[in-house]
Amino acid sequence: MRVLAFLVATVFAQLIMAPMTSAQTYPTRTITILVNSAPGGPTDIVARAIREPLQMALGQSVVVMNRDGAIGRTGAAVAAKAEPDGYTILLTGAGPMLISPLTMESMPYDVNKDFEPVTLCVEVPVIISTHPSVAKTLGELVEKAKKDPGKLTFASTGAGGPAHMVGESLKLIAGIDMLHVPYRGQPQAVLALMANEISMYTGTPGAVIPHAQAGKLNLLAITGTQRSASVPNVPTTAETGYPQLGAPAYFGTYVPSKTPRAIIDRIDAETRAALNRPDVTKQLESQGFNVRAYDSSKFKDYLKREFEVWGKVVKQAGIRVSPD
């Protein structure tokens, strides 16, 4: 009986100590940053900016793996099923983690149960852009939409994605009607805009500014309350008369739930250190990102506020997205 009791106690102790031992030795092998969008997109840019600093700090190889599809839900579903050991880090935006849960009745994962937020990396002010033949100002675009309800179109990178939310928010705030046209990704949406196939697209600075400098696009307004140093002549949405018009545009890291707290804290600390490196900050800011480097606790508070804001937009616009 004593032998049995000893064995039970030994096994129990090993089970208790296993996560602690894992956290103390982490990492011992290659870490994957899973980016749920195509190579070259904004999420991918952030991942590759922090990859090398993380690799140096953690002492193990860090690789970036792209799994795009369904505005990020495909990659998020893969990450949700990964082992909760810190070797799969999901880097993603608002689409699959904020907007999809608000707009879809069924999801391939549960954001609250399957993931633990780690670090808010960056926020991204987005720019409302048009083909030069469409409008020169946001006011002009709104007036055209009012004169011909339903004639103008706006692109997104998928139903329920950030660009879709900005378009629907503009429709509500300005009292206009525009047709939503989804594309597979931002490069495709920008190409369609330059070809004058659609009227408006709300894109990240790095995606639209170079084409505007070449005279192929007009930049009407940038979300937020401060102008961007990269395009100082572009007014903010607040300046154009739409202070309520923002964008659910941010990128942060998540790990599968049940990942040991010590490992989450290590990833969080090293990610924030990487983001705060002057060379990384400069690189990301040159692409139009605003580095935030919020820790896990502050990231959770941020997400709570975003859910409240965009939940109202989804409800008012009656946005529902069909399952994939």
Long-range contacts (C-beta under 8 A, 24 or more apart in sequence): 19-260, 20-260, 20-262, 22-85, 22-260, 22-263, 23-260, 23-261, 23-262, 23-263, 23-266, 24-262, 26-85, 26-86, 26-262, 26-263, 26-266, 27-58, 27-59, 27-60, 27-86, 27-87, 28-60, 29-60, 29-87, 30-60, 30-61, 30-62, 30-63, 30-87, 31-58, 31-60, 31-61, 31-62, 31-63, 31-86, 31-87, 31-88, 31-89, 32-62, 32-63, 32-64, 32-65, 32-87, 32-88, 32-89, 33-62, 33-63, 33-64, 33-65, 33-89, 33-91, 33-253, 34-65, 34-67, 34-75, 34-78, 34-79, 34-82, 34-88, 34-89, 34-90, 34-91, 35-64, 35-65, 35-66, 35-67, 35-75, 35-91, 35-92, 36-66, 36-67, 36-68, 36-69, 36-72, 36-73, 36-74, 36-75, 36-76, 36-78, 36-79, 36-90, 36-92, 36-96, 37-66, 37-68, 37-72, 37-75, 37-92, 37-93, 37-185, 38-66, 38-68, 38-185, 38-187, 39-66, 40-187, 41-68, 41-185, 41-186, 41-187, 42-93, 42-124, 42-186, 42-204, 42-206, 42-207, 42-251, 42-287, 42-289, 43-72, 43-91, 43-92, 43-93, 43-251, 45-206, 45-284, 45-287, 45-289, 46-91, 46-121, 46-122, 46-251, 46-284, 46-289, 47-91, 49-280, 49-283, 49-284, 50-121, 50-271, 50-274, 50-275, 50-280, 53-270, 53-273, 53-274, 53-277, 53-280, 54-270, 54-271, 54-274, 57-270, 57-273, 57-274, 58-266, 58-270, 68-185, 70-96, 70-158, 70-324, 71-95, 71-96, 71-99, 71-100, 71-157, 71-158, 71-159, 71-160, 71-161, 72-96, 72-97, 72-100, 73-100, 73-107, 73-108, 73-109, 73-324, 74-324, 76-108, 76-109, 76-115, 77-108, 77-109, 79-115, 79-254, 79-256, 80-108, 80-109, 80-110, 80-114, 80-115, 80-256, 81-256, 82-256, 83-256, 84-255, 84-256, 84-257, 84-258, 84-259, 84-260, 85-259, 85-263, 86-255, 86-259, 86-260, 86-263, 86-264, 86-266, 86-267, 88-255, 88-256, 89-118, 89-253, 89-254, 89-255, 89-267, 90-115, 90-253, 90-254, 90-255, 91-121, 91-251, 91-252, 91-253, 92-251, 92-252, 92-254, 93-162, 93-249, 93-250, 93-251, 93-252, 94-162, 94-248, 94-249, 94-250, 94-306, 94-310, 95-157, 95-158, 95-160, 95-161, 95-162, 97-254, 97-303, 98-248, 98-303, 98-306, 98-307, 98-310, 99-160, 99-161, 99-162, 99-164, 99-165, 99-248, 99-310, 99-314, 100-160, 100-321, 102-160, 102-307, 102-310, 102-311, 102-314, 102-319, 103-159, 103-160, 103-314, 103-319, 103-320, 103-321, 104-160, 104-320, 104-321, 104-322, 104-323, 105-320, 105-323, 106-323, 107-323, 108-324, 113-257, 114-256, 114-257, 115-254, 115-255, 115-256, 115-257, 116-254, 116-255, 116-256, 116-257, 116-259, 116-264, 116-296, 117-252, 117-253, 117-254, 117-296, 117-299, 117-300, 117-303, 118-252, 118-253, 118-254, 118-255, 118-264, 118-267, 118-268, 118-271, 118-296, 118-299, 119-252, 119-253, 119-267, 119-268, 119-271, 119-272, 119-275, 119-293, 119-294, 119-295, 119-296, 119-299, 120-250, 120-252, 120-292, 120-293, 120-294, 120-298, 120-299, 120-302, 121-250, 121-251, 121-252, 121-253, 121-271, 121-275, 121-291, 121-292, 121-293, 122-250, 122-251, 122-275, 122-284, 122-289, 122-290, 122-291, 122-292, 123-249, 123-250, 123-289, 123-290, 123-292, 124-204, 124-205, 124-247, 124-249, 124-250, 124-251, 124-288, 124-289, 124-290, 125-205, 125-222, 125-223, 125-224, 125-228, 125-247, 125-249, 125-288, 125-290, 126-162, 126-163, 126-166, 126-202, 126-203, 126-204, 126-205, 126-222, 126-223, 126-247, 126-249, 127-202, 127-203, 127-204, 127-205, 127-208, 127-209, 127-219, 127-220, 127-221, 127-222, 127-223, 127-231, 127-234, 128-166, 128-170, 128-200, 128-201, 128-202, 128-219, 128-220, 128-221, 128-222, 128-223, 128-237, 129-193, 129-200, 129-201, 129-202, 129-203, 129-208, 129-212, 129-217, 129-218, 129-219, 129-220, 130-193, 130-199, 130-200, 130-201, 130-217, 130-218, 130-220, 131-193, 131-194, 131-196, 131-199, 131-217, 131-218, 132-215, 132-216, 132-217, 132-218, 133-196, 134-196, 134-199, 134-200, 134-218, 135-218, 135-220, 136-218, 136-220, 137-220, 137-240, 138-220, 138-221, 138-235, 138-237, 138-240, 138-241, 138-242, 139-240, 139-241, 141-199, 141-200, 141-220, 142-174, 142-176, 145-174, 145-176, 145-177, 145-178, 146-175, 146-176, 149-176, 149-177, 150-177, 150-178, 150-179, 151-179, 152-178, 152-179, 152-199, 152-200, 153-178, 153-179, 153-180, 153-181, 153-198, 153-199, 153-200, 154-178, 154-179, 154-180, 154-181, 154-198, 154-199, 154-200, 154-201, 154-202, 155-181, 155-182, 155-183, 155-189, 155-192, 155-193, 155-198, 155-200, 155-201, 156-180, 156-181, 156-182, 156-183, 156-189, 156-201, 156-202, 157-182, 157-183, 157-184, 157-185, 157-186, 157-189, 158-182, 158-183, 158-184, 159-321, 159-322, 160-319, 160-321, 162-202, 162-247, 162-248, 162-249, 163-189, 163-201, 163-202, 163-203, 164-319, 165-247, 165-248, 165-310, 165-313, 165-314, 166-202, 166-223, 166-245, 166-246, 166-247, 167-200, 167-202, 168-313, 168-317, 168-319, 169-244, 169-245, 169-246, 169-313, 169-317, 170-242, 170-245, 171-317, 172-313, 172-316, 172-317, 173-242, 173-244, 173-245, 174-242, 190-217, 193-217, 202-247, 204-249, 204-287, 204-288, 205-230, 205-231, 205-287, 205-288, 206-287, 206-288, 209-288, 221-245, 223-247, 223-249, 228-288, 230-286, 230-288, 246-309, 248-306, 248-309, 248-310, 250-292, 250-302, 250-306, 251-289, 252-294, 252-299, 264-296, 265-296, 268-295, 268-296
